[in-house]
Amino acid sequence: MIIILKRDADPAKVETLSKFLQEQGLIIQDIKGENTHMIGLAGDTSHLSREQIEANDFVESVKKISEPYKLAGRKFHPEDTIVDVGGHKIGGGNFAVIAGPCSVESEEQILSIARDVAASGAAFLRGGAFKPRSSPYAFQGMGLDGLELLKIARQKTGLPIVTEILNPVHLEAFARDVDVIQIGARNMQNFSLLREVGALKKPVLLKRGLCATIEETLMAAEYLMASGAKDIVICERGIRTYETATRNTLDLSAVPVIKSKSHLPVVVDPSHGTGYWHLVEPMALGAVAVGADGLIIEVHNAPQYALCDGAQSITPEVFHRLMKRIAKVHAAVNEG
């Protein structure tokens, strides 16, 4: 529900109404545009009377929102959200590339890659300290030791770190040490984890689930926002279909669709989306062309020896060339 206020609405009366609505258990969003002032309501509004609210002399009208994702929806928040992490911005015309290895393997490895991707223009460093693997026998990541190495890489390069949380037991460490907390595809609908991560009120990179619809993805974002998170980046990383030629089916149409429905920035992961390093470049450029706000790309200095996902990782040299092409496509798409 959105309450549209009159231009000359008395601020004191608006504040009184807002407090009343909060007492009803609703989440209040004050929405101010150039020529409009609205109050957005998220939660169960079934008990509210539209006529009762419109009886206030400072209320212009009341509109119902049909979409279940109120906080994440564009109707509730018409302006693009810009996620700003220490001056590194994503969304609202700000394009950013997140790059790094699938998993942290050693201090030498993560420092080398961090320096290379920073020199090529990456704005964020990604790296898995905890790895959700299909096989219990596969490399599961270095855990908190890996997180310590990411912190060293951040200190040496200045790049904010993006890494995935798997277990609520690590919430305190992630709240303290991680710049952008990643919710992976397998945990997109782990609603208890979403609530706890949202309550940290830190930036979140939310990956679309393996078989999730766009609405389900936005509802996962809604869980985070209803718990307190505001800075959320949605990541299209491919979905599972009947196609076997690629690891997943990268849904580039999701970018303009999500951006039409939501104010949250959208980035694309062509590495997980395809599973093959030689497909990363064309799909990355395609993502830029359809309006993505950024990319997340796996880069490894020796992919053939990587402990995780080497087949989809590109080398720092390939990444450097790709970044130049990304800049050209981004400039062409946004020309004029």
Secondary structure per residue as TSV (DSSP state, phi and psi in degrees):
chain	resnum	aa	ss	phi	psi
A	1	M	-	360.0	140.3
A	2	I	E	-125.2	129.4
A	3	I	E	-101.5	116.8
A	4	I	E	-93.5	121.5
A	5	L	E	-93.8	153.7
A	6	K	-	-72.6	155.1
A	7	R	T	-60.3	-33.9
A	8	D	T	-99.4	25.4
A	9	A	-	-58.1	133.8
A	10	D	-	-70.8	119.0
A	11	P	H	-54.4	-35.6
A	12	A	H	-66.6	-39.5
A	13	K	H	-69.5	-37.9
A	14	V	H	-63.3	-41.5
A	15	E	H	-64.1	-39.8
A	16	T	H	-63.1	-42.9
A	17	L	H	-65.1	-41.7
A	18	S	H	-61.6	-42.4
A	19	K	H	-63.8	-40.9
A	20	F	H	-60.4	-44.4
A	21	L	H	-66.8	-38.0
A	22	Q	H	-63.7	-36.3
A	23	E	H	-66.1	-18.5
A	24	Q	T	-85.6	4.9
A	25	G	T	85.3	17.1
A	26	L	-	-97.2	151.4
A	27	I	E	-90.6	127.7
A	28	I	E	-104.7	133.9
A	29	Q	E	-125.8	119.1
A	30	D	E	-85.0	117.3
A	31	I	E	-114.6	112.9
A	32	K	E	-117.4	119.8
A	33	G	-	-105.0	-171.7
A	34	E	S	-64.4	-40.0
A	35	N	S	-125.9	10.2
A	36	T	-	-133.9	155.0
A	37	H	E	-138.5	122.6
A	38	M	E	-133.8	159.5
A	39	I	E	-117.7	120.7
A	40	G	E	-95.8	138.2
A	41	L	E	-118.5	129.5
A	42	A	E	-121.6	139.5
A	43	G	S	126.6	-167.3
A	44	D	-	-81.6	104.5
A	45	T	-	-102.3	10.5
A	46	S	T	-62.1	-26.8
A	47	H	T	-86.0	-5.6
A	48	L	-	-86.1	141.0
A	49	S	-	-96.3	120.7
A	50	R	H	-59.6	-42.2
A	51	E	H	-62.2	-37.3
A	52	Q	H	-65.6	-41.2
A	53	I	H	-69.2	-41.2
A	54	E	H	-70.0	-13.1
A	55	A	T	-70.8	-18.1
A	56	N	S	-67.7	131.0
A	57	D	T	-68.5	-12.0
A	58	F	T	-99.4	2.2
A	59	V	E	-98.7	127.3
A	60	E	E	-79.0	-51.9
A	61	S	E	-165.8	169.0
A	62	V	E	-126.9	131.8
A	63	K	E	-124.0	139.9
A	64	K	-	-87.1	144.0
A	65	I	-	-106.7	124.3
A	66	S	-	-76.8	-31.3
A	67	E	S	-67.2	141.9
A	68	P	S	-74.4	-18.7
A	69	Y	-	-94.4	96.1
A	70	K	S	-81.8	-51.6
A	71	L	S	-69.0	-34.9
A	72	A	S	-85.4	-13.8
A	73	G	B	-78.8	151.6
A	74	R	T	-72.3	-27.8
A	75	K	T	-64.4	-35.1
A	76	F	T	-77.6	-30.0
A	77	H	-	-142.7	82.2
A	78	P	-	-65.2	-27.4
A	79	E	S	-83.6	145.4
A	80	D	-	-62.0	137.3
A	81	T	-	-79.8	135.7
A	82	I	-	-111.1	117.5
A	83	V	E	-89.8	117.8
A	84	D	E	-115.8	114.9
A	85	V	E	-116.9	95.8
A	86	G	T	59.0	36.4
A	87	G	T	91.0	-9.8
A	88	H	E	-91.8	114.0
A	89	K	E	-112.0	145.5
A	90	I	E	-132.4	131.3
A	91	G	B	101.1	161.5
A	92	G	T	62.0	36.0
A	93	G	T	92.4	-4.2
A	94	N	B	-96.0	117.6
A	95	F	-	-102.5	134.1
A	96	A	E	-139.9	145.7
A	97	V	E	-111.7	130.3
A	98	I	E	-105.3	125.4
A	99	A	E	-143.2	153.9
A	100	G	E	154.3	-179.3
A	101	P	-	-76.8	158.0
A	102	C	S	-58.2	-44.0
A	103	S	B	-138.0	148.9
A	104	V	-	-76.9	127.9
A	105	E	-	-114.9	-30.9
A	106	S	-	-165.9	165.2
A	107	E	H	-64.5	-42.4
A	108	E	H	-60.6	-44.1
A	109	Q	H	-63.2	-51.3
A	110	I	H	-70.1	-34.3
A	111	L	H	-67.7	-42.1
A	112	S	H	-62.2	-47.0
A	113	I	H	-68.4	-41.0
A	114	A	H	-59.6	-44.0
A	115	R	H	-65.2	-39.3
A	116	D	H	-66.5	-47.2
A	117	V	H	-70.3	-32.2
A	118	A	H	-65.2	-41.5
A	119	A	H	-64.9	-27.3
A	120	S	H	-87.9	-6.4
A	121	G	T	110.5	6.8
A	122	A	-	-64.6	146.0
A	123	A	S	-100.3	-20.2
A	124	F	E	-138.3	151.8
A	125	L	E	-107.0	123.1
A	126	R	E	-102.7	153.6
A	127	G	-	179.6	131.9
A	128	G	B	-86.4	120.0
A	129	A	S	-89.6	-36.8
A	130	F	S	-117.0	128.8
A	131	K	-	-118.6	121.9
A	132	P	-	-82.3	111.2
A	133	R	-	-114.7	145.9
A	134	S	S	-65.0	-34.0
A	135	S	S	-100.6	133.8
A	136	P	T	-68.3	-12.6
A	137	Y	T	-94.9	-8.4
A	138	A	S	-77.8	162.1
A	139	F	-	-58.0	124.3
A	140	Q	-	-100.0	5.3
A	141	G	-	96.6	166.7
A	142	M	-	-87.6	-4.9
A	143	G	T	68.2	-140.8
A	144	L	H	-63.4	-27.6
A	145	D	H	-64.6	-38.3
A	146	G	H	-65.8	-36.9
A	147	L	H	-63.9	-38.4
A	148	E	H	-62.2	-37.3
A	149	L	H	-70.1	-34.9
A	150	L	H	-63.4	-38.5
A	151	K	H	-64.0	-38.6
A	152	I	H	-64.1	-43.2
A	153	A	H	-63.2	-38.3
A	154	R	H	-64.1	-42.6
A	155	Q	H	-64.9	-34.8
A	156	K	H	-79.9	-29.4
A	157	T	H	-114.1	-20.6
A	158	G	-	83.5	1.0
A	159	L	-	-79.3	128.2
A	160	P	-	-62.9	147.9
A	161	I	E	-103.8	141.9
A	162	V	E	-120.0	120.6
A	163	T	E	-150.1	154.9
A	164	E	E	-89.4	137.2
A	165	I	-	-99.9	138.8
A	166	L	-	-115.8	-31.5
A	167	N	-	-128.8	130.6
A	168	P	G	-57.0	-19.8
A	169	V	G	-63.0	-19.3
A	170	H	G	-99.6	10.3
A	171	L	H	-56.5	-43.6
A	172	E	H	-62.4	-42.8
A	173	A	H	-66.0	-41.0
A	174	F	H	-68.8	-39.3
A	175	A	H	-61.4	-35.6
A	176	R	H	-82.5	-39.2
A	177	D	H	-113.2	-17.2
A	178	V	-	-104.0	136.0
A	179	D	S	-80.4	-44.4
A	180	V	E	-130.1	118.6
A	181	I	E	-87.5	125.0
A	182	Q	E	-93.0	132.3
A	183	I	E	-103.7	115.2
A	184	G	-	-75.8	169.4
A	185	A	G	-57.9	-38.4
A	186	R	G	-69.9	-21.6
A	187	N	G	-107.1	7.8
A	188	M	T	-56.8	-32.9
A	189	Q	T	-110.9	25.8
A	190	N	-	-85.9	83.6
A	191	F	H	-64.2	-33.6
A	192	S	H	-65.8	-39.2
A	193	L	H	-67.0	-40.4
A	194	L	H	-59.4	-43.5
A	195	R	H	-61.5	-43.1
A	196	E	H	-71.1	-39.2
A	197	V	H	-68.3	-41.3
A	198	G	H	-58.8	-37.0
A	199	A	H	-66.3	-18.9
A	200	L	T	-72.1	-20.8
A	201	K	T	59.1	35.9
A	202	K	-	-106.5	161.3
A	203	P	-	-58.9	141.9
A	204	V	E	-130.6	135.4
A	205	L	E	-101.4	111.9
A	206	L	E	-104.1	114.1
A	207	K	E	-87.9	138.5
A	208	R	-	-63.4	139.4
A	209	G	-	-67.7	164.8
A	210	L	T	-55.3	-38.9
A	211	C	T	-129.8	26.1
A	212	A	-	-82.2	141.6
A	213	T	-	-77.3	168.6
A	214	I	H	-64.0	-40.5
A	215	E	H	-63.1	-41.0
A	216	E	H	-63.5	-36.1
A	217	T	H	-65.3	-44.4
A	218	L	H	-67.7	-31.0
A	219	M	H	-69.7	-32.1
A	220	A	H	-64.7	-41.1
A	221	A	H	-62.1	-36.6
A	222	E	H	-62.3	-39.0
A	223	Y	H	-59.0	-45.6
A	224	L	H	-62.6	-44.2
A	225	M	H	-71.3	-37.1
A	226	A	H	-65.3	-21.9
A	227	S	T	-92.4	-5.3
A	228	G	T	127.5	-16.0
A	229	A	-	-73.1	141.1
A	230	K	-	-120.4	-33.6
A	231	D	-	-94.7	90.8
A	232	I	E	-121.5	134.0
A	233	V	E	-114.0	125.1
A	234	I	E	-90.9	137.0
A	235	C	E	-119.0	120.3
A	236	E	E	-85.9	118.7
A	237	R	-	-128.2	20.2
A	238	G	-	91.5	145.6
A	239	I	B	-121.6	162.1
A	240	R	-	-84.9	123.4
A	241	T	-	-129.7	-170.2
A	242	Y	S	-76.0	-10.8
A	243	E	-	-72.8	134.8
A	244	T	-	-114.2	-2.3
A	245	A	S	-69.5	-24.9
A	246	T	S	-126.6	162.8
A	247	R	S	-59.5	-45.9
A	248	N	S	-136.9	176.1
A	249	T	B	-104.5	109.2
A	250	L	-	-74.5	117.2
A	251	D	-	-95.7	85.4
A	252	L	T	-69.4	-22.7
A	253	S	T	-65.3	-20.3
A	254	A	H	-62.5	-28.7
A	255	V	H	-62.8	-59.3
A	256	P	H	-66.8	-29.9
A	257	V	H	-65.9	-49.2
A	258	I	H	-62.7	-41.5
A	259	K	H	-67.2	-24.4
A	260	S	H	-77.6	-26.8
A	261	K	H	-97.2	-24.8
A	262	S	B	-133.6	152.5
A	263	H	S	-87.2	-6.8
A	264	L	S	-75.9	144.1
A	265	P	-	-67.8	152.1
A	266	V	E	-126.1	126.9
A	267	V	E	-117.0	162.6
A	268	V	E	-122.7	140.7
A	269	D	-	-111.5	92.7
A	270	P	H	-76.1	-12.1
A	271	S	H	-73.0	-58.6
A	272	H	H	-70.1	-27.8
A	273	G	H	-64.9	-27.5
A	274	T	H	-117.6	-38.1
A	275	G	S	86.8	-0.5
A	276	Y	-	-132.7	132.0
A	277	W	H	-61.2	-34.8
A	278	H	H	-74.0	-10.6
A	279	L	H	-96.5	-8.5
A	280	V	H	-62.7	-46.6
A	281	E	H	-62.6	-54.2
A	282	P	H	-60.9	-36.6
A	283	M	H	-75.5	-31.3
A	284	A	H	-64.9	-45.3
A	285	L	H	-65.4	-36.5
A	286	G	H	-64.0	-39.4
A	287	A	H	-62.7	-41.1
A	288	V	H	-62.5	-42.1
A	289	A	H	-64.3	-32.8
A	290	V	T	-88.2	2.3
A	291	G	T	102.9	17.7
A	292	A	-	-60.4	149.6
A	293	D	S	-87.5	-3.7
A	294	G	E	173.4	-179.9
A	295	L	E	-135.8	151.7
A	296	I	E	-124.6	117.6
A	297	I	E	-126.9	135.6
A	298	E	E	-86.0	125.4
A	299	V	B	-127.1	131.5
A	300	H	-	-138.5	139.7
A	301	N	S	-75.6	-15.2
A	302	A	-	-148.3	74.1
A	303	P	G	-55.0	-32.0
A	304	Q	G	-66.6	-17.9
A	305	Y	G	-112.5	6.6
A	306	A	-	-61.8	142.1
A	307	L	S	-79.1	-10.0
A	308	C	S	-154.9	127.7
A	309	D	-	55.9	39.8
A	310	G	G	-63.2	-32.0
A	311	A	G	-63.9	-25.1
A	312	Q	G	-105.6	5.3
A	313	S	-	-94.2	139.9
A	314	I	B	-102.4	158.7
A	315	T	-	-80.8	162.2
A	316	P	H	-57.2	-33.7
A	317	E	H	-66.5	-44.1
A	318	V	H	-65.8	-39.9
A	319	F	H	-61.5	-41.3
A	320	H	H	-60.9	-44.6
A	321	R	H	-66.4	-39.5
A	322	L	H	-63.1	-40.5
A	323	M	H	-60.3	-35.1
A	324	K	H	-66.4	-40.6
A	325	R	H	-71.0	-36.4
A	326	I	H	-60.1	-43.6
A	327	A	H	-61.0	-39.7
A	328	K	H	-67.6	-44.4
A	329	V	H	-66.2	-41.6
A	330	H	H	-62.4	-41.7
A	331	A	H	-65.6	-39.8
A	332	A	H	-67.2	-42.4
A	333	V	H	-65.8	-35.6
A	334	N	T	-99.3	11.4
A	335	E	-	-64.0	131.4
A	336	G	-	79.9	360.0
